[in-house]
Amino acid sequence: MDISKIEKIAIVSSILSTFGEDALAPHVDLNRLSELCEESTRNSTARQCGEATVSVLNKIIDSLSEEGEQ
């Protein structure tokens, strides 16, 4: 499964929103993460970010479905 950079950021953003910065800070370099996200989303619209979230969710569902068939 190929996942684009903006799709990866969508996944990371969802995880960060779910657990919160305080819970992840001891385990993740939040400064580095912030820099990477800002760099990648600087040229992306909110619509593109939303589409990336839906796209990666569908890719994961398809992948899980394929694994279940095997």
N, CA, C and O atoms as a Tinker XYZ file with bonds, in Angstrom:
   280  protein
     1  N      0.852000   -1.169000    0.000000    73     2
     2  CA     0.000000    0.000000    0.000000    64     1     3
     3  C      0.901000    1.236000    0.000000    63     2     4     5
     4  O      1.743000    1.410000    0.881000    81     3
     5  N      0.706000    2.074000   -0.992000    73     3     6
     6  CA     1.450000    3.330000   -1.067000    64     5     7
     7  C      0.650000    4.432000   -0.385000    63     6     8     9
     8  O     -0.535000    4.622000   -0.658000    81     7
     9  N      1.319000    5.149000    0.503000    73     7    10
    10  CA     0.677000    6.250000    1.219000    64     9    11
    11  C      1.495000    7.512000    0.971000    63    10    12    13
    12  O      2.707000    7.530000    1.188000    81    11
    13  N      0.824000    8.561000    0.518000    73    11    14
    14  CA     1.506000    9.822000    0.233000    64    13    15
    15  C      1.905000   10.520000    1.536000    63    14    16    17
    16  O      1.465000   10.149000    2.624000    81    15
    17  N      2.739000   11.527000    1.391000    73    15    18
    18  CA     3.208000   12.266000    2.571000    64    17    19
    19  C      2.050000   12.955000    3.289000    63    18    20    21
    20  O      1.986000   12.946000    4.518000    81    19
    21  N      1.151000   13.543000    2.537000    73    19    22
    22  CA     0.026000   14.240000    3.171000    64    21    23
    23  C     -0.913000   13.238000    3.848000    63    22    24    25
    24  O     -1.536000   13.562000    4.860000    81    23
    25  N     -1.019000   12.023000    3.299000    73    23    26
    26  CA    -1.821000   10.986000    3.948000    64    25    27
    27  C     -1.167000   10.538000    5.254000    63    26    28    29
    28  O     -1.855000   10.284000    6.242000    81    27
    29  N      0.152000   10.443000    5.252000    73    27    30
    30  CA     0.871000   10.090000    6.485000    64    29    31
    31  C      0.644000   11.152000    7.554000    63    30    32    33
    32  O      0.462000   10.834000    8.730000    81    31
    33  N      0.655000   12.408000    7.138000    73    31    34
    34  CA     0.419000   13.504000    8.077000    64    33    35
    35  C     -1.005000   13.430000    8.625000    63    34    36    37
    36  O     -1.235000   13.723000    9.798000    81    35
    37  N     -1.951000   13.043000    7.788000    73    35    38
    38  CA    -3.337000   12.887000    8.248000    64    37    39
    39  C     -3.424000   11.829000    9.343000    63    38    40    41
    40  O     -4.137000   12.009000   10.330000    81    39
    41  N     -2.699000   10.726000    9.169000    73    39    42
    42  CA    -2.688000    9.666000   10.182000    64    41    43
    43  C     -2.072000   10.181000   11.476000    63    42    44    45
    44  O     -2.628000    9.992000   12.558000    81    43
    45  N     -0.922000   10.829000   11.355000    73    43    46
    46  CA    -0.226000   11.346000   12.535000    64    45    47
    47  C     -1.090000   12.376000   13.257000    63    46    48    49
    48  O     -1.163000   12.377000   14.486000    81    47
    49  N     -1.734000   13.240000   12.507000    73    47    50
    50  CA    -2.598000   14.264000   13.109000    64    49    51
    51  C     -3.753000   13.634000   13.876000    63    50    52    53
    52  O     -4.117000   14.096000   14.958000    81    51
    53  N     -4.322000   12.580000   13.312000    73    51    54
    54  CA    -5.419000   11.884000   13.992000    64    53    55
    55  C     -4.951000   11.248000   15.292000    63    54    56    57
    56  O     -5.638000   11.322000   16.312000    81    55
    57  N     -3.784000   10.627000   15.250000    73    55    58
    58  CA    -3.232000   10.009000   16.461000    64    57    59
    59  C     -2.941000   11.078000   17.506000    63    58    60    61
    60  O     -3.250000   10.905000   18.685000    81    59
    61  N     -2.348000   12.178000   17.070000    73    59    62
    62  CA    -2.025000   13.270000   17.985000    64    61    63
    63  C     -3.295000   13.846000   18.613000    63    62    64    65
    64  O     -3.321000   14.144000   19.807000    81    63
    65  N     -4.336000   14.001000   17.814000    73    63    66
    66  CA    -5.605000   14.512000   18.335000    64    65    67
    67  C     -6.235000   13.550000   19.334000    63    66    68    69
    68  O     -6.833000   13.973000   20.323000    81    67
    69  N     -6.097000   12.268000   19.071000    73    67    70
    70  CA    -6.700000   11.258000   19.942000    64    69    71
    71  C     -6.027000   11.207000   21.305000    63    70    72    73
    72  O     -6.698000   11.215000   22.337000    81    71
    73  N     -4.705000   11.156000   21.306000    73    71    74
    74  CA    -3.976000   10.966000   22.558000    64    73    75
    75  C     -3.555000   12.269000   23.220000    63    74    76    77
    76  O     -3.407000   12.321000   24.441000    81    75
    77  N     -3.360000   13.313000   22.439000    73    75    78
    78  CA    -2.924000   14.596000   22.966000    64    77    79
    79  C     -1.410000   14.693000   23.069000    63    78    80    81
    80  O     -0.711000   13.690000   23.213000    81    79
    81  N     -0.927000   15.916000   22.991000    73    79    82
    82  CA     0.518000   16.161000   23.023000    64    81    83
    83  C      1.154000   15.712000   24.330000    63    82    84    85
    84  O      2.256000   15.163000   24.328000    81    83
    85  N      0.473000   15.938000   25.438000    73    83    86
    86  CA     1.049000   15.581000   26.743000    64    85    87
    87  C      1.341000   14.088000   26.845000    63    86    88    89
    88  O      2.370000   13.687000   27.389000    81    87
    89  N      0.440000   13.275000   26.326000    73    87    90
    90  CA     0.626000   11.822000   26.405000    64    89    91
    91  C      1.732000   11.343000   25.471000    63    90    92    93
    92  O      2.430000   10.378000   25.781000    81    91
    93  N      1.896000   12.008000   24.334000    73    91    94
    94  CA     2.877000   11.556000   23.347000    64    93    95
    95  C      4.260000   12.176000   23.533000    63    94    96    97
    96  O      5.255000   11.621000   23.068000    81    95
    97  N      4.327000   13.310000   24.202000    73    95    98
    98  CA     5.592000   14.039000   24.346000    64    97    99
    99  C      6.747000   13.192000   24.879000    63    98   100   101
   100  O      7.865000   13.344000   24.386000    81    99
   101  N      6.542000   12.314000   25.852000    73    99   102
   102  CA     7.670000   11.509000   26.337000    64   101   103
   103  C      8.178000   10.485000   25.314000    63   102   104   105
   104  O      9.273000    9.942000   25.460000    81   103
   105  N      7.376000   10.230000   24.286000    73   103   106
   106  CA     7.706000    9.166000   23.345000    64   105   107
   107  C      8.022000    9.653000   21.935000    63   106   108   109
   108  O      8.597000    8.914000   21.135000    81   107
   109  N      7.649000   10.891000   21.629000    73   107   110
   110  CA     7.745000   11.410000   20.266000    64   109   111
   111  C      8.401000   12.786000   20.292000    63   110   112   113
   112  O      8.149000   13.585000   21.194000    81   111
   113  N      9.237000   13.055000   19.305000    73   111   114
   114  CA     9.849000   14.374000   19.164000    64   113   115
   115  C      8.822000   15.309000   18.522000    63   114   116   117
   116  O      8.743000   15.401000   17.297000    81   115
   117  N      8.047000   15.992000   19.339000    73   115   118
   118  CA     6.964000   16.831000   18.843000    64   117   119
   119  C      7.467000   18.024000   18.038000    63   118   120   121
   120  O      6.782000   18.472000   17.119000    81   119
   121  N      8.639000   18.545000   18.360000    73   119   122
   122  CA     9.192000   19.661000   17.586000    64   121   123
   123  C      9.483000   19.225000   16.156000    63   122   124   125
   124  O      9.137000   19.920000   15.201000    81   123
   125  N     10.115000   18.082000   16.023000    73   123   126
   126  CA    10.430000   17.546000   14.690000    64   125   127
   127  C      9.142000   17.252000   13.924000    63   126   128   129
   128  O      9.025000   17.566000   12.739000    81   127
   129  N      8.191000   16.653000   14.609000    73   127   130
   130  CA     6.906000   16.341000   13.993000    64   129   131
   131  C      6.218000   17.612000   13.513000    63   130   132   133
   132  O      5.688000   17.654000   12.403000    81   131
   133  N      6.225000   18.628000   14.330000    73   131   134
   134  CA     5.608000   19.901000   13.973000    64   133   135
   135  C      6.264000   20.506000   12.737000    63   134   136   137
   136  O      5.573000   20.996000   11.844000    81   135
   137  N      7.587000   20.476000   12.682000    73   135   138
   138  CA     8.314000   21.005000   11.523000    64   137   139
   139  C      7.942000   20.254000   10.253000    63   138   140   141
   140  O      7.695000   20.868000    9.215000    81   139
   141  N      7.902000   18.935000   10.330000    73   139   142
   142  CA     7.570000   18.123000    9.158000    64   141   143
   143  C      6.147000   18.388000    8.685000    63   142   144   145
   144  O      5.897000   18.499000    7.485000    81   143
   145  N      5.230000   18.488000    9.615000    73   143   146
   146  CA     3.834000   18.730000    9.263000    64   145   147
   147  C      3.645000   20.113000    8.653000    63   146   148   149
   148  O      2.948000   20.266000    7.649000    81   147
   149  N      4.261000   21.106000    9.254000    73   147   150
   150  CA     4.140000   22.470000    8.730000    64   149   151
   151  C      4.723000   22.564000    7.331000    63   150   152   153
   152  O      4.133000   23.186000    6.448000    81   151
   153  N      5.879000   21.949000    7.130000    73   151   154
   154  CA     6.539000   21.975000    5.830000    64   153   155
   155  C      5.661000   21.334000    4.759000    63   154   156   157
   156  O      5.566000   21.845000    3.643000    81   155
   157  N      5.035000   20.241000    5.090000    73   155   158
   158  CA     4.252000   19.494000    4.111000    64   157   159
   159  C      2.874000   20.086000    3.869000    63   158   160   161
   160  O      2.348000   19.976000    2.761000    81   159
   161  N      2.282000   20.704000    4.864000    73   159   162
   162  CA     0.930000   21.241000    4.704000    64   161   163
   163  C      0.912000   22.716000    4.312000    63   162   164   165
   164  O     -0.154000   23.271000    4.044000    81   163
   165  N      2.057000   23.342000    4.276000    73   163   166
   166  CA     2.138000   24.771000    3.937000    64   165   167
   167  C      1.465000   25.053000    2.589000    63   166   168   169
   168  O      0.789000   26.069000    2.429000    81   167
   169  N      1.653000   24.154000    1.630000    73   167   170
   170  CA     1.112000   24.364000    0.291000    64   169   171
   171  C     -0.170000   23.569000    0.049000    63   170   172   173
   172  O     -0.590000   23.402000   -1.096000    81   171
   173  N     -0.783000   23.084000    1.110000    73   171   174
   174  CA    -2.004000   22.289000    0.982000    64   173   175
   175  C     -3.186000   23.056000    1.561000    63   174   176   177
   176  O     -3.064000   23.754000    2.567000    81   175
   177  N     -4.323000   22.909000    0.906000    73   175   178
   178  CA    -5.542000   23.540000    1.412000    64   177   179
   179  C     -6.208000   22.617000    2.426000    63   178   180   181
   180  O     -5.870000   21.438000    2.529000    81   179
   181  N     -7.150000   23.165000    3.161000    73   179   182
   182  CA    -7.906000   22.354000    4.120000    64   181   183
   183  C     -8.651000   21.238000    3.386000    63   182   184   185
   184  O     -8.775000   20.124000    3.895000    81   183
   185  N     -9.135000   21.545000    2.208000    73   183   186
   186  CA    -9.841000   20.532000    1.410000    64   185   187
   187  C     -8.908000   19.388000    1.033000    63   186   188   189
   188  O     -9.289000   18.221000    1.128000    81   187
   189  N     -7.686000   19.711000    0.607000    73   187   190
   190  CA    -6.715000   18.674000    0.250000    64   189   191
   191  C     -6.376000   17.801000    1.457000    63   190   192   193
   192  O     -6.237000   16.584000    1.328000    81   191
   193  N     -6.247000   18.414000    2.614000    73   191   194
   194  CA    -5.956000   17.652000    3.835000    64   193   195
   195  C     -7.122000   16.737000    4.182000    63   194   196   197
   196  O     -6.918000   15.589000    4.579000    81   195
   197  N     -8.336000   17.238000    4.033000    73   195   198
   198  CA    -9.518000   16.409000    4.284000    64   197   199
   199  C     -9.613000   15.255000    3.306000    63   198   200   201
   200  O     -9.939000   14.132000    3.690000    81   199
   201  N     -9.327000   15.532000    2.037000    73   199   202
   202  CA    -9.353000   14.478000    1.022000    64   201   203
   203  C     -8.283000   13.428000    1.297000    63   202   204   205
   204  O     -8.504000   12.238000    1.070000    81   203
   205  N     -7.135000   13.861000    1.780000    73   203   206
   206  CA    -6.058000   12.922000    2.113000    64   205   207
   207  C     -6.473000   12.014000    3.264000    63   206   208   209
   208  O     -6.145000   10.828000    3.272000    81   207
   209  N     -7.188000   12.568000    4.228000    73   207   210
   210  CA    -7.659000   11.768000    5.360000    64   209   211
   211  C     -8.623000   10.683000    4.886000    63   210   212   213
   212  O     -8.507000    9.526000    5.288000    81   211
   213  N     -9.568000   11.055000    4.037000    73   211   214
   214  CA   -10.527000   10.087000    3.504000    64   213   215
   215  C     -9.811000    9.054000    2.638000    63   214   216   217
   216  O    -10.111000    7.862000    2.707000    81   215
   217  N     -8.875000    9.512000    1.834000    73   215   218
   218  CA    -8.134000    8.616000    0.947000    64   217   219
   219  C     -7.358000    7.558000    1.717000    63   218   220   221
   220  O     -7.421000    6.373000    1.388000    81   219
   221  N     -6.632000    7.982000    2.736000    73   219   222
   222  CA    -5.829000    7.018000    3.494000    64   221   223
   223  C     -6.729000    6.079000    4.288000    63   222   224   225
   224  O     -6.391000    4.909000    4.463000    81   223
   225  N     -7.853000    6.563000    4.766000    73   223   226
   226  CA    -8.791000    5.694000    5.469000    64   225   227
   227  C     -9.305000    4.604000    4.529000    63   226   228   229
   228  O     -9.378000    3.436000    4.909000    81   227
   229  N     -9.659000    4.987000    3.305000    73   227   230
   230  CA   -10.112000    4.001000    2.325000    64   229   231
   231  C     -9.013000    3.009000    1.963000    63   230   232   233
   232  O     -9.286000    1.822000    1.779000    81   231
   233  N     -7.782000    3.480000    1.861000    73   231   234
   234  CA    -6.664000    2.578000    1.568000    64   233   235
   235  C     -6.480000    1.553000    2.683000    63   234   236   237
   236  O     -6.242000    0.375000    2.417000    81   235
   237  N     -6.589000    1.999000    3.912000    73   235   238
   238  CA    -6.439000    1.088000    5.055000    64   237   239
   239  C     -7.583000    0.073000    5.071000    63   238   240   241
   240  O     -7.354000   -1.114000    5.304000    81   239
   241  N     -8.801000    0.528000    4.827000    73   239   242
   242  CA    -9.946000   -0.383000    4.787000    64   241   243
   243  C     -9.761000   -1.419000    3.682000    63   242   244   245
   244  O     -9.987000   -2.609000    3.900000    81   243
   245  N     -9.348000   -0.967000    2.490000    73   243   246
   246  CA    -9.107000   -1.898000    1.382000    64   245   247
   247  C     -8.034000   -2.913000    1.739000    63   246   248   249
   248  O     -8.175000   -4.101000    1.449000    81   247
   249  N     -6.968000   -2.448000    2.364000    73   247   250
   250  CA    -5.872000   -3.331000    2.754000    64   249   251
   251  C     -6.341000   -4.373000    3.765000    63   250   252   253
   252  O     -6.003000   -5.551000    3.651000    81   251
   253  N     -7.112000   -3.941000    4.745000    73   251   254
   254  CA    -7.645000   -4.874000    5.744000    64   253   255
   255  C     -8.588000   -5.887000    5.101000    63   254   256   257
   256  O     -8.595000   -7.061000    5.469000    81   255
   257  N     -9.372000   -5.429000    4.150000    73   255   258
   258  CA   -10.293000   -6.313000    3.448000    64   257   259
   259  C     -9.530000   -7.372000    2.654000    63   258   260   261
   260  O     -9.906000   -8.544000    2.651000    81   259
   261  N     -8.461000   -6.955000    1.984000    73   259   262
   262  CA    -7.632000   -7.888000    1.215000    64   261   263
   263  C     -6.977000   -8.909000    2.134000    63   262   264   265
   264  O     -6.889000  -10.086000    1.786000    81   263
   265  N     -6.519000   -8.476000    3.295000    73   263   266
   266  CA    -5.891000   -9.385000    4.255000    64   265   267
   267  C     -6.902000  -10.401000    4.766000    63   266   268   269
   268  O     -6.557000  -11.558000    5.006000    81   267
   269  N     -8.140000   -9.975000    4.931000    73   267   270
   270  CA    -9.179000  -10.868000    5.422000    64   269   271
   271  C     -9.550000  -11.948000    4.418000    63   270   272   273
   272  O     -9.996000  -13.031000    4.795000    81   271
   273  N     -9.362000  -11.647000    3.137000    73   271   274
   274  CA    -9.691000  -12.600000    2.082000    64   273   275
   275  C     -8.631000  -13.678000    1.918000    63   274   276   277
   276  O     -8.886000  -14.715000    1.306000    81   275
   277  N     -7.467000  -13.441000    2.450000    73   275   278
   278  CA    -6.369000  -14.395000    2.254000    64   277   279
   279  C     -6.418000  -15.520000    3.229000    63   278   280
   280  O     -5.564000  -16.405000    3.193000    81   279
